[in-house]
Amino acid sequence: MLLPDEQEFLDYVTDKYGDRNNPAQKEWTFAKHFNFIQEDLEEMLFDLFTRYGIEHSNFNLDNYFMPEFYWWQFRLKREWRDRKFKTLTLEMIIESAKAGRWLYD
């Protein structure tokens, strides 16, 4: 587990998941700044949770993003369409790293 130094965290996110010409900022939202499919987003979050020692058993990705559905699951997709999702930011990950556990669900 690394100490939750904000700049080191932002540098790591920039190097591994971002664009060096546009360094990550803690105000960034995952929906706006990281255009990943759900599987890649899950891998990124698991990497960050593991690297920074964040206990994340109460984290639920479905609170922040619509799950991917197969074409035959159109009824499920319809149920999720109007759902309001929370905003997930890099700052939330930083604050959770400082606390050692996910703080927001």
N, C-alpha and C positions, 0 to 999 in steps of 0.2 A: 504494500500500500504506500502510495506517495502522499506527501503532505499536500493539502489542498491549496497550493499557491495559485492564485488566479491567473497570473501571467503564464506560468508553466502550463496550466490547463488549456488556456486559449492558444498557446503555441502548439501544443499537442494536437488539438482539434484542427488547427489550420494545416499543420503538416500532414496529418493522416486523412482528413476528411474535407479539407477546404482548398482554397486557392491562395497561393502565397502572395499574389498581387492584391488580395483582399483579405487581410487577417481577420480572424474570428473576433467578434465582440460579445461581451457577456449578455447584451440585450437581444442578441439574435434569437429568433424563433426557429424551431426545427422546420415548421411548415413553410416558412418563407425562404430560408437560407440553405436548407439541405433538401434537395430534390431527390430523395431516395425512395425506392420501392420499400414496402413494409419489411421484407426480410432483411434488407441492408440497414434499415433504420434500427431494427431489433438488434442486429449485430453491433452496430455503433454504440447503442445504449448499453448493451451488455459489456462491451469493451470498456466504456467509461465507468460503469458501476464497478467492474472488477478492478480496473487499474487504480481507482481512487477509493476503494474500500467502502462502497456505499451498499448497505444492506437494503435490498430492493424487493423484498417479498410482498410488500403492499403496493408496489408500482403496477399500474394497469395501463398498458399502451392504448387500450380501447377508450380510455377517458380523453385521449389526446388526438387520435387519428381513427378514421373509419377503417375497419378491417377489410382485407381483400376478400372478395367473394367470387366464386365460380359463376359462370353464366346461368346455371340452373338454380342458383340461390337468389333469384331476383326478388322473391318475397322478403327475404332477410335484408337485402340491400334497401328495399323500400322502407323497412322499419327504421333503418339507421339514417336515412337521407335527411331527415329534419332534426336530427340530434345535434345539440350544441356541444362542441368539443372544447376542452380547456386548451390554453396556450402553453406550449412547452418551450422553455428558453434555456440557453446555456447557463444563465445565472441560477436557475433552479438546480441544475446539476452541481454547480460550484457550492451553493449553500448546503446542499445535501452532503457533499463530500466533507465539508467542514463539520457537519453533525455526525457523519458516519452512517447515516440512514436516510432513506427517502422521506422527505418532509411534507409532501404535497398531496398525497391521496388518503 
